[in-house]
Amino acid sequence: MTVPDDMTLVIPLRAKDGMALSDFYEYWLNAHVTMPARFPGISSIWLHVVSFDRQAWPRLAGVSHRPDPAEEFHGVPEATFPTMADLALFQASSRLQMEDGSNFLGEMIAYCSLGPNSATIVDKLDAAPDGHDGLLRHLLFLRRRPDVVVGEVRAFVTGTLVPAWARAPEVLKLRRHLFEPVEITLDHPGVVMSKPLDRQYQAAIEVVVADEDALASFAASPAWTGTADAVTAHCEAVHVARVERCITTKYRGAITPAGVRGVAVADVIRRVGAKSQLAPEVPALFQPVASA
């Protein structure tokens, strides 16, 4: 069997103990954010600002819908690497980024999804959002029941659950990941980077609909009602994080304004319509654009 050469990392982040969430987001999105996209090897980066308090996803009896408070996370980057050699290049080049993580992170769990285990099934949206589309986004993290083996969960997600949800007209984007057991892939000194196997997730699904009315329509449809019992049978937890913003900092090797200047500056540029700031010559004034 050929081992896939490309990799996607889905990385739940928890703020450093004692750090105000406002400071966490300010630092992550406006200081740290300008670092990862500049290093070679990494192809695309999406940042998800998340909240468990504002989740709107329908709940299932007997299935945990959010982590314990000590395990909740506050942001989820997704990063893609075209080859394992690209991952190694990124790791070798990004020491400063790794050290910077200790300034604002208490925990960072890097879930690895290999090759086709990450797949976008439905996408009617801009592939590189800037965080202003106003859509209703959720990230669902699935943990299997102890008596369900990993292979059964994977087969259920790919063969039953995702195809059923993909048929729902309300779904604007559907992307899924199947995770390997956690290994420390990106080393941030002083940051918790592992969990016991029984606390790890085996899959994640990104679901985007237009608004709460569309979500209610989805929840009343066979796509949801016809799979709810099977989800309960397979999963002890479906931890649902509402995505407040999804921000692209690099897409297929090209760094976005948010990746070059930080999210706050990119927001100002968008708000005032400063098209001159989007000229390709501008990023070179701050940092030469790294290759994918």
C-alpha positions in Angstrom: 0.0 0.0 0.0 1.4 3.4 -1.0 1.6 5.9 1.8 0.2 9.3 0.8 2.9 12.0 0.6 0.7 15.0 1.3 -0.5 16.0 4.8 -3.1 18.3 6.4 -2.8 19.4 10.0 -5.8 20.5 12.0 -4.6 22.1 15.2 -6.9 23.0 18.1 -5.2 25.8 20.2 -5.9 26.7 23.8 -4.9 30.0 25.3 -2.1 30.1 27.8 -3.3 29.8 31.4 -4.1 33.2 32.9 -4.1 34.9 29.5 -7.2 36.9 28.6 -9.0 35.6 25.5 -8.9 39.1 24.0 -5.1 39.1 24.4 -4.9 35.6 22.9 -6.8 36.5 19.8 -5.0 39.8 19.5 -1.6 38.1 19.6 -2.5 35.1 17.5 -4.2 37.1 14.7 -1.9 40.2 14.7 1.5 39.1 15.9 2.0 35.4 15.5 -0.1 35.2 12.3 2.5 36.9 10.2 5.1 34.2 10.8 3.8 30.8 9.6 2.8 31.8 6.1 6.3 33.2 5.4 8.1 29.9 5.9 8.7 27.5 3.0 6.9 24.2 2.6 3.5 25.2 3.9 1.0 25.6 1.0 -2.3 26.9 2.6 -3.4 28.1 6.0 -6.9 28.8 7.3 -7.5 30.2 10.8 -10.7 29.4 12.5 -11.7 31.6 15.5 -14.0 29.4 17.5 -16.5 29.5 20.3 -18.2 26.6 22.2 -20.6 29.1 23.9 -22.2 30.2 20.7 -22.6 26.8 19.0 -25.9 26.4 17.2 -25.5 22.8 16.0 -28.3 20.3 17.0 -27.4 18.1 19.9 -27.9 14.3 20.3 -28.9 12.6 23.6 -26.1 10.6 25.0 -23.4 12.3 23.0 -21.1 15.0 24.5 -21.5 18.2 22.6 -18.5 20.2 24.1 -15.3 19.4 25.9 -14.8 19.8 29.6 -13.7 23.4 30.4 -10.1 22.4 30.9 -10.0 20.9 27.4 -11.8 23.6 25.5 -9.9 25.3 22.7 -10.1 28.8 21.3 -8.7 28.6 17.7 -8.1 26.0 15.0 -5.6 26.5 12.2 -5.7 24.2 9.3 -2.4 23.9 7.3 -1.6 21.9 4.2 1.7 20.5 3.0 2.0 19.1 -0.6 4.7 16.6 0.4 6.4 15.2 3.5 9.6 16.9 2.2 7.7 20.2 2.4 6.7 19.5 6.0 10.3 18.7 6.8 11.4 22.0 5.1 8.8 23.9 7.1 9.9 22.3 10.4 13.6 23.1 9.7 12.9 26.7 8.8 10.3 27.7 11.4 12.2 27.7 14.8 11.2 31.3 15.5 7.5 30.5 15.0 7.8 27.5 17.3 9.4 29.5 20.1 6.8 32.2 19.6 4.0 29.8 20.4 5.0 29.8 24.1 4.0 33.4 24.3 0.3 32.7 23.9 -0.4 29.0 23.8 -1.2 26.6 26.7 -2.0 23.6 24.5 -1.6 22.8 20.8 -2.7 19.4 19.5 -1.7 18.8 15.9 -4.0 16.2 14.3 -2.6 14.8 11.1 -4.7 13.7 8.2 -2.8 12.0 5.4 -3.5 12.4 1.6 -7.2 11.8 0.7 -8.2 11.5 4.3 -8.7 15.2 4.1 -11.3 15.9 1.4 -13.7 18.7 0.5 -17.0 17.1 -0.7 -19.1 20.2 -1.2 -17.7 23.7 -1.7 -19.9 26.5 -3.2 -17.9 29.2 -1.5 -14.7 31.2 -1.9 -11.8 28.8 -1.2 -9.8 31.6 0.5 -12.3 33.5 2.8 -11.1 36.6 4.6 -13.5 36.2 7.6 -16.3 38.5 6.4 -18.8 36.2 4.7 -21.3 36.1 7.6 -22.0 32.4 7.0 -22.8 29.9 9.8 -19.8 27.7 10.2 -19.1 24.8 12.6 -16.2 22.5 13.1 -17.3 19.1 14.5 -14.7 16.9 16.3 -15.6 13.3 16.6 -14.5 10.9 19.3 -15.4 7.2 19.0 -17.1 5.1 21.6 -14.7 2.7 23.4 -16.3 -0.3 21.8 -16.0 1.1 18.3 -12.7 0.6 16.5 -11.1 3.4 14.5 -11.7 1.7 11.2 -15.5 1.6 11.9 -15.6 5.3 12.6 -13.6 6.1 9.4 -15.9 3.9 7.3 -19.0 5.4 8.8 -17.8 9.0 8.3 -16.7 8.5 4.7 -19.3 6.0 3.6 -22.4 7.1 5.4 -22.3 10.3 7.3 -20.6 12.7 4.9 -22.3 11.5 1.8 -25.7 11.9 3.5 -24.9 15.4 4.7 -23.5 16.3 1.3 -26.9 15.7 -0.4 -28.5 18.3 1.8 -29.2 21.5 -0.3 -28.5 23.7 2.8 -24.9 22.6 3.0 -22.6 25.2 1.2 -19.3 23.6 2.3 -18.5 20.1 3.7 -14.9 19.1 4.4 -13.8 16.1 6.4 -10.6 14.9 8.0 -9.6 11.4 9.3 -7.0 11.7 12.0 -4.0 9.6 12.8 -3.1 9.1 16.5 -1.4 12.3 17.7 2.4 12.5 17.3 4.3 15.7 18.1 4.7 17.2 14.6 5.5 20.8 15.4 7.5 21.4 18.6 6.5 24.5 20.7 8.6 24.6 23.9 6.6 24.7 27.1 3.3 24.0 25.3 1.2 20.9 25.9 1.2 18.9 22.6 -0.3 15.5 23.4 -3.3 13.8 24.9 -4.1 10.3 26.0 -5.5 8.2 23.2 -8.9 8.0 24.9 -9.1 11.8 24.8 -8.1 12.2 21.2 -10.4 12.8 18.2 -10.6 10.4 15.3 -12.2 12.8 12.7 -13.4 16.3 12.1 -16.0 17.7 9.8 -16.4 21.3 8.7 -20.0 22.3 7.8 -21.1 25.7 6.5 -24.7 26.8 5.9 -26.1 30.2 5.2 -27.7 31.0 8.5 -29.7 29.6 11.4 -32.8 29.1 9.3 -30.7 26.9 6.9 -29.3 25.0 9.8 -32.9 24.4 11.2 -33.9 23.1 7.8 -30.9 20.8 7.6 -31.7 19.5 11.1 -35.3 18.6 10.1 -34.2 16.9 6.9 -33.4 13.2 6.3 -29.7 14.1 6.1 -29.7 14.7 9.8 -32.6 12.6 11.1 -31.5 9.6 9.0 -28.0 9.6 10.5 -28.5 10.7 14.1 -28.9 7.2 15.6 -25.8 6.0 13.8 -23.8 9.0 15.0 -24.9 8.2 18.5 -23.9 4.6 18.1 -20.4 5.4 16.8 -19.5 8.6 18.8 -19.3 9.3 22.5 -18.5 12.9 21.6 -19.2 15.3 18.8 -17.6 18.5 20.1 -19.0 21.4 18.1 -17.1 24.6 17.8 -18.8 27.5 16.1 -16.5 29.3 13.8 -16.8 33.1 14.4 -14.3 33.8 11.6 -12.5 31.8 9.0 -9.4 33.7 7.7 -7.0 32.6 5.0 -3.4 33.7 5.5 -1.9 31.6 2.7 -3.6 29.9 -0.3 -1.7 27.6 -2.6 1.6 29.3 -1.9 0.3 32.9 -2.1 0.3 34.9 1.1 -2.8 37.0 1.7 -2.9 40.5 3.2 -3.8 39.0 6.6 -0.7 36.7 6.4 1.6 39.6 5.4 0.3 42.4 7.7 -2.0 40.7 10.3 -5.7 40.4 10.4 -6.4 43.8 12.0 -4.5 45.6 9.2 -6.2 43.5 6.5 -9.6 44.3 8.0 -8.8 48.1 7.8 -7.6 47.8 4.2 -10.9 46.0 3.3 -13.1 48.4 5.2 -11.7 51.6 3.6 -11.4 49.9 0.2 -7.6 50.6 -0.1 -7.0 48.7 -3.3 -3.5 50.1 -3.7 -2.6 48.1 -0.6 -3.5 44.9 -2.5 -1.0 45.5 -5.3 1.5 42.6 -5.6 4.4 45.0 -5.0 3.2 45.8 -1.4 4.1 42.4 0.3 7.7 42.8 -1.0 8.0 45.9 1.1 7.5 43.8 4.3 8.9 40.4 3.4 9.6 38.5 0.1 6.8 36.1 -0.5 7.9 32.5 0.4 7.4 29.8 -2.1 4.9 27.0 -1.3 
